[in-house]
Amino acid sequence: MKRILVALATSALTATGLVGLSASPAAASSPACTTWIQTQIPSGRGLAELPGTSTGSTYCHLQRYLINRGVLNLQGTLNLCYAYYHNLNLGHGAGVPIAEDGNFGPETVTAMKRVQAFEHVDVDGIYGPNTRNAMEFPHVDASSGCVPYR
């Protein structure tokens, strides 16, 4: 019974922000992506859709347990740019998409790790600025496919 009460109290404190969970360097140094935005990408190949903040910044992160429109955008990007165009195995076989539900759960963590390995960046399952810089994103003109961020 005591364990249950401690677990419930810890969950309540974490949910209210009074107790924090340890975060990765990417998460600690950037705000969470909460939505998606269309932005001119540094590679000069036009507009692309990326996870972003409500203030229009793409300097943000997504990690396990987040549920929002930024995660939904990332899942769509992983499916289109990596499962479809690169035929990458995101966890269910080559070319098979992951669920697009806006929940950064275990399936999205696995897919993110596989994309990070594919793009030769640190494999931690967290979408942050370093991963963003290495990834491809859907071009606003869908007929143009995916374009590299850098």
PEGILIN-V842284 format. One record per residue. N is the residue number from 1. SS is DSSP state (@ for helix, = for strand, . for the rest). OMEGA is omega as a letter, one per 30 degrees, with the letter a starting at -180 (999 if undefined). D_CENTER is the distance of its C-alpha to the mean C-alpha in whole Angstrom. Layout:
{{N/SS/OMEGA/D_CENTER} {N/SS/OMEGA/D_CENTER}}
//
This chain:
{{1/./a/37} {2/@/l/37} {3/@/a/33} {4/@/l/32} {5/@/l/33} {6/@/l/31} {7/@/l/28} {8/@/l/28} {9/@/l/29} {10/@/l/26} {11/@/a/24} {12/@/l/26} {13/@/l/25} {14/@/a/22} {15/@/a/21} {16/@/l/23} {17/./l/22} {18/./l/25} {19/./a/24} {20/./l/20} {21/./l/18} {22/./a/18} {23/./l/15} {24/./l/14} {25/@/l/15} {26/@/a/12} {27/@/a/11} {28/@/a/15} {29/@/a/15} {30/./l/13} {31/=/l/13} {32/=/l/10} {33/./a/8} {34/./a/10} {35/=/l/11} {36/=/a/11} {37/=/l/14} {38/=/a/16} {39/=/l/17} {40/=/a/19} {41/./a/17} {42/./a/19} {43/./l/20} {44/./a/22} {45/./l/21} {46/./a/21} {47/=/l/19} {48/=/l/15} {49/=/a/13} {50/=/l/9} {51/=/a/7} {52/=/l/10} {53/./l/12} {54/./l/16} {55/./l/18} {56/./l/16} {57/./l/14} {58/./l/11} {59/./a/12} {60/=/a/9} {61/=/l/7} {62/=/a/5} {63/./a/6} {64/./l/9} {65/./l/11} {66/./l/9} {67/=/l/11} {68/./a/10} {69/@/l/10} {70/@/l/7} {71/@/l/5} {72/@/l/8} {73/@/l/8} {74/@/l/5} {75/@/l/7} {76/@/l/10} {77/@/l/9} {78/@/a/9} {79/@/a/12} {80/@/a/14} {81/@/a/13} {82/@/l/13} {83/@/a/15} {84/@/a/17} {85/./a/18} {86/./a/18} {87/./a/19} {88/./l/16} {89/=/a/17} {90/./l/13} {91/./a/15} {92/./a/18} {93/./a/20} {94/=/l/20} {95/./a/19} {96/./a/18} {97/./l/15} {98/./l/13} {99/./l/13} {100/./a/12} {101/./l/12} {102/./a/10} {103/=/l/10} {104/./a/7} {105/./a/11} {106/@/a/12} {107/@/l/12} {108/@/l/8} {109/@/l/8} {110/@/l/11} {111/@/l/10} {112/@/l/7} {113/@/a/10} {114/@/l/12} {115/@/l/11} {116/@/l/11} {117/@/l/14} {118/@/a/15} {119/./l/14} {120/./l/16} {121/./l/14} {122/./a/14} {123/./l/13} {124/./l/11} {125/./a/8} {126/./l/7} {127/=/l/4} {128/./a/7} {129/@/a/10} {130/@/l/12} {131/@/l/9} {132/@/a/9} {133/@/a/12} {134/@/a/13} {135/./l/11} {136/=/a/12} {137/=/l/12} {138/=/l/14} {139/=/a/17} {140/./l/18} {141/./a/22} {142/@/a/20} {143/@/l/23} {144/@/l/22} {145/./a/19} {146/=/a/16} {147/=/l/17} {148/=/l/16} {149/./a/14} {150/./999/17}}
//
